[in-house]
Amino acid sequence: MSINNHERSSSRYGSKIADATVGRLSRYYRTLKHLERQETETVSSEELARRNNVTSAQVRKDFSFFGAFGRRGLGYNVKALKQQLGKILGLDQEWHLALVGVGNIGHALLNFSQFQEHNFHFTLLLDSDPSKIGSKIDGMEVKNLDNLDAEVKNGHVDIAVIAVPVEAAQKVTDALVGAGVKAIFNFAPISLFVPPDVTVRNENMVIEIEHLSFVLAQQ
């Protein structure tokens, strides 16, 4: 067991891809969606770079991991490139999400419409609070956290989202791993211990704000 802090993600393309590259692919994808809505047909690597605050060489390098896109001197077809990046990012298929913890953060996540727009669907809600168990949110019944193993296996969960208090996060993680979950999005402000074949992404808003305060403090 080790603290999961992946800097590279496994890839079907023959090499591990740096997390920073995956993050840029997501931003390129959103840029292409915006361009498509504007009915823009083609885009150059220079324009993609400008809109994402990187160099055109970086754009081309990021794409090179996944094969040849576009034609030299002609740029990229916006619709085709968006579809290709969507497939690389796994957005061409449906993903089932389990939400563990339906407190304030959990409710905010359930109301975040972009999850569904990108084929991420909450299909299982779990909580340990007796006052929440059995209640319904958007037609889904909140299940008892004590039954996590059976509920996760029955629900064919692809990704688990943890929004529980810090003192419960590792125990919940252990239960999710035991139920076969291989991908976890963690909102608890703690580093989680997981096996090497489980991927964890952390969202800690305090750390992000501390980064901003550090920058300001150096000025």
C-alpha positions in Angstrom: 0.0 0.0 0.0 1.2 3.5 -0.8 0.0 7.1 -0.9 -1.5 7.5 -4.4 0.0 10.5 -6.0 0.1 9.6 -9.7 2.1 11.8 -11.9 1.6 9.6 -14.9 -1.5 7.6 -16.1 -1.4 4.3 -17.9 -2.2 4.4 -21.6 -3.3 2.0 -24.3 -1.0 4.0 -26.6 2.2 2.3 -25.5 3.6 4.6 -22.9 2.5 6.3 -19.7 1.1 9.7 -20.2 2.0 12.5 -17.8 -0.9 13.9 -15.8 -0.1 17.4 -17.0 -0.6 16.1 -20.5 -4.0 14.7 -19.7 -5.0 18.0 -18.1 -4.0 19.9 -21.2 -6.0 17.4 -23.4 -9.1 18.2 -21.3 -8.5 21.9 -21.9 -8.0 21.4 -25.6 -11.2 19.4 -25.7 -13.2 22.3 -24.1 -11.6 24.8 -26.4 -12.7 22.7 -29.4 -16.3 22.4 -28.0 -16.4 26.2 -27.8 -15.0 26.6 -31.3 -17.6 24.0 -32.6 -20.4 26.0 -31.0 -19.1 29.0 -32.9 -19.2 27.0 -36.1 -15.4 27.2 -36.6 -14.3 24.4 -39.0 -10.5 24.4 -38.6 -8.0 25.5 -36.0 -4.2 25.7 -36.0 -1.9 24.4 -33.3 -0.9 28.1 -32.8 -4.5 29.1 -32.0 -5.1 26.1 -29.7 -1.9 27.1 -27.9 -2.9 30.7 -27.6 -6.2 29.9 -26.1 -4.6 27.5 -23.6 -1.6 29.5 -22.7 0.9 27.0 -24.0 3.2 26.9 -27.0 2.3 25.4 -30.4 5.2 23.0 -29.9 3.6 21.8 -26.7 0.3 21.2 -28.5 1.9 19.1 -31.2 3.9 17.2 -28.6 0.8 16.4 -26.6 -0.9 15.1 -29.7 2.1 13.1 -30.8 1.5 10.5 -28.0 -1.7 9.5 -29.7 -0.9 9.5 -33.4 -1.2 12.0 -36.3 -4.0 14.6 -36.2 -4.6 17.1 -38.9 -2.5 17.8 -42.0 0.6 19.9 -42.0 -0.2 23.5 -43.1 -3.9 22.9 -43.0 -4.6 22.8 -39.3 -7.0 20.6 -37.5 -10.7 19.9 -38.3 -12.4 21.1 -35.2 -15.2 18.5 -35.1 -12.9 15.5 -36.0 -10.3 16.5 -33.4 -12.9 17.0 -30.7 -14.2 13.5 -31.4 -10.7 12.1 -31.3 -9.8 13.8 -28.0 -13.2 12.8 -26.6 -12.4 9.2 -27.3 -8.9 9.4 -25.9 -10.4 11.0 -22.7 -13.0 8.2 -22.5 -15.9 10.6 -23.1 -17.4 8.5 -25.8 -18.8 6.1 -23.2 -21.0 6.3 -20.1 -19.4 6.2 -16.7 -21.2 5.2 -13.5 -20.3 7.3 -10.4 -20.9 6.5 -6.7 -21.1 9.4 -4.4 -20.1 8.6 -0.8 -21.3 11.4 1.4 -24.4 13.5 0.5 -23.6 16.6 2.6 -23.1 20.1 1.3 -20.2 19.1 -1.1 -22.1 16.0 -2.2 -25.2 18.1 -3.1 -23.1 20.6 -5.0 -21.6 17.8 -7.0 -25.0 16.3 -7.8 -26.1 19.7 -9.1 -23.0 20.2 -11.3 -24.5 19.8 -14.8 -21.2 19.3 -16.6 -20.8 15.8 -15.2 -23.7 14.6 -17.2 -22.7 16.6 -20.3 -19.5 14.6 -20.3 -21.2 11.2 -19.7 -20.5 11.0 -16.0 -23.6 9.9 -14.2 -24.2 9.5 -10.5 -26.0 6.1 -10.1 -25.3 5.4 -6.4 -25.6 7.6 -3.3 -24.2 6.4 0.0 -24.3 8.0 3.5 -24.0 6.9 7.1 -26.4 9.5 8.5 -29.7 7.8 9.5 -31.6 11.0 8.7 -30.4 10.8 5.1 -30.5 7.1 4.5 -33.7 6.3 2.5 -34.3 9.8 1.4 -34.3 10.6 -2.3 -32.3 13.0 -4.4 -33.2 13.5 -8.0 -35.1 10.2 -7.8 -32.2 8.2 -6.3 -32.5 6.7 -2.9 -29.6 7.3 -0.5 -28.3 3.9 0.5 -26.7 2.8 3.8 -22.9 3.2 3.8 -22.7 0.0 5.8 -23.9 -1.9 2.7 -21.2 -0.3 0.5 -19.7 -3.5 -0.8 -23.0 -5.0 -2.1 -24.3 -1.7 -3.4 -21.1 -0.9 -5.3 -21.0 -4.4 -6.9 -24.6 -4.3 -7.8 -24.3 -0.8 -9.3 -21.3 -1.6 -11.5 -19.5 1.5 -10.2 -16.7 2.9 -12.4 -15.6 5.9 -10.3 -16.3 6.6 -6.6 -16.4 10.2 -5.4 -15.6 10.6 -1.7 -17.1 13.6 0.1 -17.0 12.4 3.7 -15.3 13.9 6.8 -11.5 13.4 6.9 -11.6 10.9 9.8 -13.8 8.6 7.7 -12.0 8.9 4.3 -9.5 6.2 4.6 -12.0 3.6 6.0 -14.4 4.5 3.1 -11.5 4.2 0.6 -10.5 0.7 2.0 -14.1 -0.4 1.6 -14.3 0.9 -2.0 -11.0 -0.8 -2.9 -12.3 -4.0 -1.4 -15.5 -3.7 -3.5 -13.3 -3.5 -6.7 -13.3 0.2 -7.4 -10.2 1.3 -9.3 -10.8 5.0 -9.6 -11.5 7.5 -6.8 -12.1 11.2 -6.8 -11.3 12.4 -3.2 -12.6 15.6 -1.7 -11.4 14.8 1.8 -8.3 16.9 2.8 -6.1 13.8 3.4 -3.7 11.6 1.4 -5.2 8.2 0.9 -3.4 4.9 1.0 -4.4 2.6 -1.9 -2.9 -0.3 -3.9 -0.8 0.6 -7.0 -3.6 -0.4 -9.4 -6.0 2.1 -7.9 -5.9 5.7 -9.1 -6.9 8.6 -6.8 -7.4 12.2 -7.8 -7.6 14.8 -5.0 -9.5 18.0 -4.9 -8.4 20.1 -2.0 -9.5 23.7 -2.3 -7.5 24.9 0.7 -4.3 23.8 -1.0 -5.2 25.6 -4.2 -6.0 28.8 -2.3 -2.7 28.4 -0.3 -0.9 28.3 -3.6 -2.5 31.7 -4.5 -1.6 33.1 -1.0 2.0 31.9 -1.5 2.2 33.8 -4.9 0.8 36.9 -3.3 3.2 36.7 -0.3 6.2 36.7 -2.6 5.2 39.9 -4.3 
